[in-house]
Amino acid sequence: MSNDTNNDTDIDKAYVSPYDKFLFEFDATHKKSVSQMKEIKKHERIALMRDDKNYPEELSGIWTGF
């Protein structure tokens, strides 16, 4: 059996919805808010602590006071 009959039901994996296009354009043309910048900074720190095996534990501060 040929795969030509399955092409009608294949999912378009490169599809971008109109909503995603709008949000991408909006993000590209507007400055980030203060709260967005705080979230970005927080998650960059979390990713650094997660991904950097040499991250010094004394910088994490979670155990301060124990």
N, C-alpha and C positions, 0 to 999 in steps of 0.2 A: 504494500500500500504506500502511496506517495505522501510526503509531508505537505503537499500543496493544499490538501483539504484542511489541514490544521491551521493554516495561515489566517483564516477568518477569525479564529478564537485566540490567537496569540495576543499577549498583553504588550502594549507599547510601553516599554520600560523607560523610554526617553521622554515620555509625556510630562509636560509641566502645566499645571492648572492655571487658569486666568488669575486665581487668587494668589498663587505663588509668584506669578509674574508681577502682579501689582505690589506685593510685599517686598520683593527683591528691588524693584524700582524705587519704592518708598524708602527703603533702607539706604539705597545708594544716593538719594537726594536730600535726606534729612539727617541732622546731627542726632547722635544718641543722647538720651536723657541722662541725668545724673544717676538715677537708679539703675539704668542699663549699664552704665560704665562701672558701677560698683559690683554688679553681678558678673560682668566680664572679668574684672580684676579678681574677684573671689574664685571663680572657676578656673582661671589661669593658675592661681596658687594651688588649688586642689589638684589640678592635672600635673603640675610640677612635682608636688609631694608624691603623687601616685607613680609617676613615670621615671623620676630621677632616683636611681638606687643609692646615689651618694648624697641625697638631700640630708643636710645636718638636722638631727632631731631637735637640737636646742632651738632651732628657728621655728619649730612647729607650735610651741607654746601650749599644747594641750595638757601637758602634765605639770604646768606651773602651779605651785602651791600644794602638791601632794607629797 
